[in-house]
Amino acid sequence: MLEEIATEHSIDLEMFQSNSEGDIVTFIQQKGAKCDGFVINPAAYTHTSVALRDALLAVEKPTIEVHLTNPDAREPFRHRSLIADIVLGRVAGFGPDSYRLGLLGLVRHLQEGR
């Protein structure tokens, strides 16, 4: 689904998944200078990772935070995102469509040069 959007909008898309916080931080640091933005589902790291927040701040790229479920409809500890105040936008609760909506939002932002 995301590859189709990338092809339709003539953009390069690189996907990465890891359960390791350090690997995610390293990916952001390595790709930050080479990309125009990020769509990220930080999962449980949403609520715990200062390192992830610092990496996103350091690369200074527009970022969309996505979640398959709605964290605000879950346990109270999931209501706090450590990156909510530094991302361009958030999409949550739409299952896999959260990724599609997040990518389309980032593409539009970049194309409009906001």
trRosetta pair geometry for C-beta under 8 A, 3 or more apart (Angstrom, degrees):
i j d omega theta_ij theta_ji phi_ij phi_ji
1 4 5.9 -52 -154 29 28 112
1 5 6.9 26 150 -15 60 103
1 96 6.9 105 34 150 157 117
1 99 7.3 105 92 91 121 115
1 100 5.6 -63 147 -80 123 111
2 5 5.6 -51 -152 35 39 112
2 6 6.3 41 149 -21 68 104
2 13 6.0 180 143 175 103 158
2 15 7.0 109 87 -73 147 124
2 99 6.0 -63 -69 142 118 118
2 100 6.8 -137 -80 -90 70 63
2 103 5.7 146 -133 -42 94 166
3 6 5.4 -50 -147 36 35 115
3 7 6.3 36 154 -19 66 103
3 13 6.3 -152 -102 64 56 140
4 7 5.8 -52 -147 36 31 110
4 8 6.2 33 154 -21 64 108
5 8 5.6 -55 -145 37 30 114
5 9 6.2 3 163 3 66 113
5 13 7.9 85 80 -62 88 151
5 100 6.6 164 -48 -140 145 77
5 103 5.5 103 107 114 154 133
5 104 6.5 -103 -150 -70 139 80
5 107 7.2 -143 161 -29 110 153
6 9 6.4 -73 -144 51 24 92
6 11 4.9 -103 -149 74 74 85
6 12 6.9 34 -170 -153 123 8
6 13 3.8 -96 -91 -18 150 126
6 103 7.8 -69 -59 179 78 138
7 10 7.5 24 -172 -75 30 39
9 107 5.1 -30 -172 -157 169 142
9 111 7.6 -104 -162 -60 117 134
11 107 6.5 -129 -20 -114 155 107
13 103 7.8 11 -118 -141 129 133
14 31 7.0 -150 76 -127 140 140
14 35 7.5 -108 33 -93 117 129
16 24 7.7 149 122 -116 118 66
16 27 5.1 167 136 -152 165 155
18 23 4.0 -109 161 95 166 132
18 24 5.4 -157 63 -56 114 79
18 27 7.3 168 6 -20 132 136
20 23 3.9 73 81 7 110 110
20 24 6.8 178 91 -11 59 82
21 24 5.8 -59 -153 35 32 110
21 25 6.4 30 153 -17 67 107
21 45 5.8 151 -107 -105 98 131
21 49 5.7 -170 -140 -114 122 127
21 51 6.1 87 159 70 115 132
21 52 6.7 -96 -156 -50 92 102
22 25 5.7 -54 -146 38 33 111
22 26 6.2 34 155 -19 66 107
22 51 7.7 -31 -91 139 54 155
23 26 5.7 -53 -145 38 30 113
23 27 6.4 36 153 -23 64 104
24 27 5.7 -51 -150 33 31 114
24 28 6.6 31 153 -17 64 104
24 42 7.7 114 168 -124 158 76
24 45 7.1 -166 62 25 160 174
24 52 6.3 -5 110 -105 123 103
24 55 7.8 160 121 61 78 162
25 28 5.8 -54 -151 36 32 110
25 29 6.3 29 153 -17 65 108
25 51 5.1 -47 -85 147 144 108
25 52 6.1 -115 -80 -89 88 55
25 54 8.0 18 -136 72 117 91
25 55 4.5 -163 -143 -58 78 150
26 29 5.7 -57 -146 40 32 111
26 30 6.1 26 158 -16 67 110
27 30 5.9 -60 -143 41 27 106
27 31 5.9 4 167 -1 66 117
28 31 6.4 -68 -135 49 22 96
28 32 5.8 46 163 -55 62 103
28 38 6.9 -2 -120 -88 94 155
28 52 7.6 115 -5 -146 155 64
28 55 4.2 91 89 149 137 124
28 56 6.3 -67 -168 -72 148 60
28 59 6.0 -129 164 -18 90 145
29 32 6.0 -34 -141 0 22 121
29 55 5.7 -86 -54 -145 84 105
29 58 7.1 1 -106 91 83 133
29 59 7.0 -149 -106 -64 39 112
30 34 7.8 -17 142 17 61 121
31 34 5.5 -85 -157 55 51 102
31 35 5.0 20 160 -10 95 124
31 38 7.9 109 102 -85 124 104
31 59 7.9 15 86 -134 65 153
32 35 6.7 -68 -125 40 17 95
32 55 7.8 -148 -58 171 135 82
32 58 7.1 -23 -144 103 173 85
32 59 2.8 -117 -141 -129 133 125
32 60 7.7 84 -175 38 117 58
32 61 5.9 -154 -146 -16 77 127
33 59 7.3 -120 -45 -141 54 93
35 38 7.0 80 111 -64 141 72
35 61 6.4 37 93 -139 92 159
36 61 6.8 144 151 -153 25 112
36 62 7.5 -9 147 41 71 100
36 110 5.4 61 148 -126 134 141
37 61 5.0 -179 -107 162 46 103
37 62 4.2 -28 -116 72 120 84
37 63 6.3 -172 -169 -77 84 43
37 64 7.5 52 157 -6 120 87
37 88 7.8 -16 -149 -3 130 143
37 106 5.0 -173 110 -166 145 121
37 109 7.5 95 -79 82 167 122
37 110 6.2 -131 -6 -64 134 123
38 56 7.2 -111 49 -121 148 99
38 59 8.0 73 -22 91 127 143
38 61 5.8 93 -7 101 92 122
38 62 7.6 -177 31 97 64 48
38 63 4.4 -5 66 -116 99 88
38 64 7.2 -161 101 31 58 63
38 106 7.9 -143 73 -122 23 152
39 63 7.5 166 -86 -161 26 60
39 64 4.7 -13 -115 64 73 105
39 66 6.0 21 179 -8 93 124
39 99 6.6 100 145 -149 137 70
39 102 4.5 119 -143 129 117 119
39 103 5.2 -48 -52 -76 160 70
39 106 5.8 -117 -64 -15 98 148
40 56 7.7 -106 13 -90 159 128
40 63 6.0 -11 11 -168 113 110
40 64 7.3 155 24 79 64 53
40 65 6.1 -30 74 -110 85 56
40 66 7.0 163 82 25 32 81
40 83 8.0 -28 84 110 130 165
41 65 7.6 108 -101 -170 39 57
41 66 4.9 -54 -78 81 86 85
41 67 6.1 133 -139 -91 93 45
41 68 7.2 39 -143 -25 142 80
41 98 7.6 89 -91 110 116 126
41 99 7.3 -51 -42 -83 123 93
42 45 4.3 -104 173 79 97 96
42 46 4.4 135 87 -65 112 70
42 49 6.7 -135 -174 38 127 132
42 52 5.8 105 -131 162 130 161
42 65 6.8 -34 4 -140 105 98
42 81 8.0 119 57 -149 132 98
42 83 6.6 122 -11 15 155 139
43 46 6.5 -164 84 -13 19 98
43 67 7.8 137 -93 -119 42 86
44 47 6.4 -59 -173 35 53 101
44 48 6.5 5 146 14 79 121
45 48 5.8 -87 -136 58 42 89
45 49 3.8 9 -171 -14 94 134
45 52 5.2 95 154 -21 124 154
46 49 7.5 22 -30 26 10 99
46 65 7.3 101 -118 -165 110 126
46 67 7.3 -1 -62 -80 158 121
46 71 6.8 -114 109 -87 155 158
46 78 7.6 48 86 -153 124 73
46 81 4.9 -50 177 -125 100 83
46 82 6.7 163 170 24 42 80
46 83 6.8 -94 -139 24 66 102
47 71 8.0 177 -57 -157 111 140
47 77 6.2 76 -173 150 152 83
47 78 6.0 -88 -62 -117 142 46
47 80 5.7 90 -130 81 86 83
47 81 6.8 -68 -79 -102 58 41
47 82 6.7 129 -138 -16 17 96
48 82 7.2 -112 40 -12 12 138
49 52 3.7 48 122 10 129 111
49 53 6.5 160 111 -11 74 82
49 82 6.3 -170 64 60 55 144
50 53 5.4 -54 -152 39 39 117
50 54 6.1 40 151 -21 70 105
50 82 6.5 -106 -83 180 51 150
51 54 5.7 -53 -145 37 30 111
51 55 6.4 33 154 -21 64 105
52 55 5.8 -52 -148 33 30 112
52 56 6.5 27 156 -14 64 106
52 82 7.3 104 71 87 103 121
52 83 6.7 -68 117 -58 104 128
53 56 6.0 -61 -152 38 28 107
53 57 6.3 27 153 -17 65 109
53 82 4.9 -90 -58 136 131 106
53 83 5.2 -157 -101 -83 82 82
53 86 6.6 117 -154 26 86 147
54 57 5.6 -55 -146 39 32 112
54 58 6.2 35 155 -25 66 107
55 58 5.7 -55 -147 32 29 113
55 59 6.7 17 160 -11 64 107
56 59 6.3 -60 -146 38 30 101
56 61 7.6 -101 -157 51 69 82
56 63 5.5 -29 -153 -27 123 163
56 83 6.1 53 44 -134 158 123
56 86 6.1 124 110 116 121 131
56 87 7.5 -31 166 -80 150 79
57 60 7.2 20 176 -68 37 63
57 86 6.0 -66 -79 -157 86 153
62 88 4.5 31 -164 -46 94 138
62 106 6.3 158 115 -138 114 89
62 109 5.8 -156 162 120 162 143
62 110 7.0 -160 50 -68 142 86
63 83 7.4 -63 107 168 139 127
63 86 7.4 23 51 118 124 84
63 87 4.7 -86 92 -127 93 85
63 88 6.0 157 59 4 42 90
64 87 6.3 109 -117 179 21 117
64 88 5.8 -47 -75 62 67 103
64 89 5.3 -10 -123 67 86 84
64 90 7.3 165 -168 -92 66 29
64 91 6.6 15 172 4 111 104
64 102 4.1 159 128 -165 136 96
64 103 7.5 -152 57 -64 149 32
64 105 5.6 123 -104 81 145 118
64 106 5.0 -110 -16 -57 127 107
65 81 6.7 86 166 -172 164 150
65 83 5.8 152 -81 98 135 116
65 84 6.8 -82 32 -96 161 56
65 87 4.6 -93 -19 -76 102 177
65 89 7.4 -152 32 103 74 42
65 90 4.6 -18 70 -111 102 82
65 91 7.5 170 90 27 54 60
65 92 7.9 -10 118 -56 89 100
65 102 7.7 -133 76 -126 20 132
66 90 7.4 169 -82 -160 37 55
66 91 4.9 -10 -113 67 82 95
66 92 6.9 169 -161 -78 45 59
66 98 4.4 140 -169 144 106 105
66 99 5.6 114 146 -84 165 52
66 101 7.7 144 -115 70 117 88
66 102 4.2 -75 -67 -47 124 153
67 70 7.0 125 98 -99 123 25
67 71 5.7 -39 161 -31 175 97
67 90 7.8 7 5 -175 99 96
67 91 7.5 -177 31 97 62 55
67 92 4.0 14 56 -121 105 95
67 93 7.1 31 91 -33 95 51
67 98 6.1 -99 68 -178 34 164
68 92 7.9 0 53 -150 15 63
68 93 7.9 73 139 -88 31 14
68 94 7.8 -105 -152 69 42 46
68 95 5.4 24 -162 -133 85 35
68 96 6.9 8 -120 -59 99 42
68 98 5.8 -146 -96 22 37 139
69 73 7.2 -118 164 63 94 107
69 74 6.5 69 128 -50 128 125
69 92 7.0 -4 105 -178 33 92
69 93 6.1 23 -177 -101 32 54
69 95 8.0 38 -70 -80 52 52
70 73 4.2 54 90 11 111 112
70 74 7.1 168 93 -19 61 88
70 92 4.8 109 -112 132 57 107
70 93 3.4 18 -58 -78 96 112
71 74 5.5 -63 -153 30 41 115
71 78 4.3 -139 -164 151 92 102
71 79 6.3 165 135 -94 95 33
71 81 7.0 113 76 -60 161 101
71 92 6.1 -70 6 -159 81 153
72 78 7.6 -140 -67 109 25 91
72 79 5.4 70 -114 -121 62 83
72 92 7.5 109 9 101 92 148
73 93 7.1 80 11 -103 131 120
74 78 4.4 -6 85 62 116 148
74 79 7.8 -168 66 -56 75 69
75 78 5.1 92 64 3 76 105
76 79 5.6 -37 -162 0 47 119
77 80 7.1 -57 -174 27 44 101
81 84 3.8 102 78 -37 118 102
81 90 7.4 157 31 -107 173 144
83 86 5.4 -76 -162 51 65 101
83 87 5.5 62 143 -34 96 108
84 87 6.4 -59 -139 27 25 107
84 90 6.3 -13 -128 -56 84 141
87 90 6.3 93 90 -63 136 80
88 105 7.5 169 111 137 118 112
88 106 7.1 118 66 -101 147 75
88 109 6.1 14 177 -115 153 169
89 102 7.6 -174 92 -128 103 73
89 105 5.6 -86 63 153 147 149
91 94 6.6 -42 165 22 100 122
91 98 4.7 161 121 -155 104 78
91 101 4.7 168 -145 96 155 116
91 102 4.6 -138 29 -66 135 87
91 105 7.0 175 -45 1 127 144
92 98 6.2 36 -107 -125 25 134
93 98 7.0 123 42 -79 35 119
94 97 4.1 -80 142 79 114 103
94 98 4.5 149 58 -59 93 73
94 101 6.3 58 61 2 157 138
95 98 6.6 171 71 -8 24 95
96 99 5.9 -39 -175 23 58 110
96 100 7.2 55 136 -13 72 102
97 100 5.0 -51 -151 39 53 116
97 101 5.9 51 152 -19 78 103
98 101 5.9 -56 -144 41 28 108
98 102 6.1 31 155 -21 63 111
99 102 5.7 -57 -145 38 28 113
99 103 6.2 25 159 -17 65 107
100 103 6.1 -57 -147 37 26 107
100 104 6.3 23 156 -15 63 109
101 104 5.8 -56 -144 39 29 110
101 105 6.3 33 155 -21 63 107
102 105 5.7 -56 -150 35 29 112
102 106 6.5 26 155 -16 64 106
103 106 5.7 -55 -148 37 33 109
103 107 6.2 34 154 -20 67 106
104 107 5.7 -51 -143 37 32 113
104 108 6.3 32 157 -18 64 106
105 108 5.9 -55 -147 37 28 110
105 109 6.3 32 154 -21 63 107
106 109 5.6 -54 -149 35 32 114
106 110 6.3 26 156 -15 66 108
107 110 5.9 -61 -148 40 29 107
107 111 6.0 23 158 -16 66 112
108 111 5.9 -58 -140 41 28 108
108 112 6.0 16 164 -10 65 113
109 112 6.3 -68 -146 43 21 101
109 114 5.1 -72 -160 36 74 123
110 113 7.4 30 178 -73 33 40
